[in-house]
Amino acid sequence: MTVAIDKIRHRLPVSLAAATTLIKTGTVDPYILLLAGHLCCSLDEPISQETLIELKMEADNGWFRIAQEQGF
C-alpha cells in the first residue's frame, strides 16, 4: 500500500480514474486504499471516476477529536 501511495502522493488531490491509472498494480487499487483508510474523499456526492481523493491525515480522525474532548 505504501508503494501505491508513493506513486500518487505528488499528484494529490487526484481523480479516482487518474489514481487508478497511476498505481497500476495487480493487488492494490485506490478503492482498497480508501477502504483501508489510507485515502479519503468527499461523500457529499456519489463516488465516480471524477471524485477527488487525497491522503487521510491522522489529525482528521474523528476518534482523536473525541479523545481530546475527553482529556485523553
SEVEX-18230 format. One record per residue (C-alpha): x, y, z; residue number from 0. Coordinates in steps of 0.2 Angstrom, whole numbers. Layout:
BEGIN
      X      Y      Z  rodo
      X      Y      Z   NUM
...
***
This chain:
BEGIN
      X      Y      Z  rodo
      0      0      0     0
     14     12      4     1
     22      9    -13     2
      5     13    -22     3
      3     29    -11     4
     20     34    -16     5
     15     33    -34     6
      1     46    -32     7
      7     56    -17     8
     15     70    -28     9
     -2     72    -38    10
    -14     73    -24    11
    -28     78    -24    12
    -31     67    -40    13
    -47     60    -48    14
    -51     41    -44    15
    -48     37    -63    16
    -31     46    -63    17
    -26     37    -47    18
    -31     20    -54    19
    -20     23    -70    20
     -5     29    -59    21
     -5     15    -47    22
     -5      1    -60    23
     -3    -14    -48    24
    -12    -30    -48    25
    -15    -31    -30    26
    -18    -13    -24    27
    -30      0    -31    28
    -37     16    -25    29
    -53      8    -19    30
    -43     -4     -7    31
    -33     12     -1    32
    -50     21      3    33
    -57      6     12    34
    -41      4     22    35
    -42     22     27    36
    -26     27     19    37
    -35     39      6    38
    -51     49      8    39
    -64     58     -2    40
    -79     68      0    41
    -95     58      2    42
   -106     74     -2    43
   -110     66    -19    44
   -109     48    -26    45
    -92     42    -29    46
    -87     42    -48    47
    -71     41    -58    48
    -70     60    -57    49
    -71     60    -37    50
    -55     68    -30    51
    -46     58    -17    52
    -32     63     -5    53
    -22     57      9    54
    -30     53     25    55
    -22     63     39    56
    -22     57     57    57
    -27     74     63    58
    -43     72     54    59
    -48     56     63    60
    -64     58     72    61
    -58     47     87    62
    -44     59     91    63
    -56     74     91    64
    -67     64    103    65
    -52     59    114    66
    -46     76    115    67
    -63     82    121    68
    -62     69    135    69
    -45     74    141    70
    -35     59    133    71
***
